Amino acid sequence: MIDDPTLRELFRTESAEHLQHLDEALLRLEKAPRDKALLEEAFREAHSLKGAARMLGLDAVLTLAHQIEDVLNSARRGKQVLSAANFETTSKQLLELRQRVSAALAGEPAAGPVPERAQAAETTAAAIAVEPVDAGPNPLPEVPFRIESVRVEPRKLDVLMTLAGELTVTKTRAARRLAEIDALCEFCDEWRRAAPRHQRPVTQALVSTERLGHIETLLGHLRTGAAEDSARLDTIAGELESGIRQIRLMPLSNVFRLFPRMVHDLAREQGKEVELVIEGEETNADKRILEEIKDPLMHILRNAVDHGIEPPQAREQAGKPRPGRLCLKASQTPSSIVIEVGDDGRGLDEPAIRRAAAKRGIATEAALSAMTRAEVQALIFASGLSTTGFVTDVSGRGVGLDVVRNNVERLKGSVQIDSTPGAGMTIRIRLPLTLSTVRALIVEVNGHPYGLPAECVLSARMFAPADVYTVEGREAVSHQGRPVSVAKLCDLLQLPQARGPDSGRGAPGAAPCVLIAPGGETFGVFVDALLDEREVVLKPQSALLQGVRTVAGTTVLDSGEICMVLNPQDLLDSMRKRRAVAAAGEAEPELKSKKVILLAEDSIVTRTQEARILATAGYEVVTAVDGLDAYNLLATREFDAVVSDINMPNLDGLALTERIRREPKYAELPIILVTSLASDEDKQRGLEAGANAYITKPAFDEKILLDCLERMT
């Protein structure tokens, strides 16, 4: 059903037109099945109807329209001639399509499932499509990866059952202690009643001595019993926690086995030969880690195949074996799990990374020149950075590896890169053994405790005011002979001014500074005091804190104080923003006018929805009903980008792109083609026409379009 009343009415009108025109074209095609103009018209109607259905999430309509479009597309490309059997089948599908559209408009489920033949056609067509970087190579439901069941050895259950029994016994003992305390309180009440104020002091003293002795005996018994119960409860609680943690541990093979097919299909799509080697899949990890690490590993593997490993011919010319080697390896240390993804491909192009980072404003030229090799390599995790000139759904959009970093850090882990030009690259992910506890350095700011994950802390040192100097408008200290940016933690957290450097321990005026290195880039934060380093139980964020940056979770200290554990990567992002402000000076930023997008789309539903998306994102949108209309509008004002469908009447998107590129004044105008035509041939045609981006998806994702526009404009 269609919830939005405006879109529902637009789809009612548009679908009726498409169905009618499609029906008429098919009737004429029965008499002239080789007529290219009729084939093009019928294909365009089915394609437009499918696009509108996709935009509104009408899967049943999309599937049937896709099947009809598939048959017509094969005929228009000369791969087959439509037969009587084709027309008979298409006629039945068109009738079913009308019923599905009527059901969607009425808000009712259509009777019966989607025909199996249509499902097969949809799957076949989607299998050859180029999928986006955040999906697998085959069409899969976009649902979170979850492990719904856990196999448990009976031995482990027996241990937990025994512990549960001991916990019941200890609970009974604690109840008995409470009864003894009640008896002691009652004895004290009797004593108070038995010794009225008018009694002689000597008699009262005798009574008090006898009763005090009895009370002392009871208290000693209670103290001993309570100490035993407390010790036993500590032991049972620790063993229960350990037992439950062991039950949640599962082999990484549950995730690793998802990737061989993905790597095989992606390599085949790109004409590459890739051998995936998996090692250490028997390594155990927490169930939640298995669930959350799938997407980061998928991004890394896809980028390795797409960007890292060269085509067979290029590898032979470089003296390498034709098949590229991709290794997925897991191992365990006493405190963490290490997952490595390595390839023997071309490695990172560091000069290209520097150019892309400067172009995107991720870092200034001066800052880039001061960066170490590791810091430059770590820039590939920055959002929006891509060294690929032509954007497709597989690569070049500058998304993917920033997702890797964010997901890994959400798991309280870290990610590092080791790349050698021409020899390959290894991405190393380090994760904690468990997510229920974390080792944290507890610091004090403005009288309140805060936690910093210990795995990201390099060291903590005392720095005097004279040790702090200015580099490019930002404060820094020297660490291992290099300048490291520093800031007060209270400033990064946007808290009131800290008490001052005198609160630190050390020389007069010195203050403690914690040096942190999330993801390879080092920075420092000044705090009021260093309190402790300890293992803390990390509680998930409450609803009130879910929208608060820098907070990874909370814990309760032994003192009863609530301590927020901070996210080092968010602190680094805040530090980068301070650098940008310092580099720009104190001048007021000029108000920027809205960027103007020319949107060419013949489907009114798709055009309306895309225009809404762009307008909501802050763009001014000028719409065109086809390619010719768009080309005429292009001369009326300045545009920052063109977003166009391909299959349109009068002038299609490819012809529009070619015509725009023929004019020198539009040479730098970004052009994004948004279409469901997803074969390698279609993508190559888009590249040759002069498009900057070619986006195809089996289900429309507005983030891809917005990411492309943000990067290009």
Secondary structure, DSSP 4 states (H G I P E B T S, - for coil): ----HHHHHHHHHHHHHHHHHHHHHHHHHHH-TT-HHHHHHHHHHHHHHHHHHHHTT-HHHHHHHHHHHHHHHHHHTTS----HHHHHHHHHHHHHHHHHHHHHHHT-PPSSPPPHHHHHHHHHHHHTSPPPTTS-SS---------------HHHHHHHHHHHHHHHHHHHHHHHHHHHHHHHHHHHHHHHHHS-TTS-HHHHHHHHHHHHHHHHHHHHHHHHHHHHHHHHHHHHHHHHHHHHHHHHEEETHHHHTTHHHHHHHHHHHTT--EEEEEE-TT-EEEHHHHHHHHHHHHHHHHHIIIIISPPHHHHHHTT--SSEEEEEEEEE-SSEEEEEEEE-S----HHHHHHHHHHTTSS-HHHHHH--HHHHHHGGGSTT----SSEESSSSSS-SHHHHHHHHHHTT-EEEEEEETTTEEEEEEEEES-SSEEEEEEEEETTEEEEEEGGGEEEEEEE-GGG-EEETTEEEEEETTEEEEEEEHHHHTTPSPPS-GGGSSSSTT-EEEEEE-GGG--EEEE-SEEEEEEEEEPBPPPTTTTT-TTEEEEEE-TTS-EEEEE-HHHHHHHHHHHHHHHHH-SPPPPPPPPPEEEEE-S-HHHHHHHHHHHHHTT-EEEEESSHHHHHHHHTTS--SEEEE-SS-SSS-HHHHHHHHHTSGGGTT--EEEE-S--SHHHHHHHHHHT-SEEE--SS--HHHHHHHHHHH-
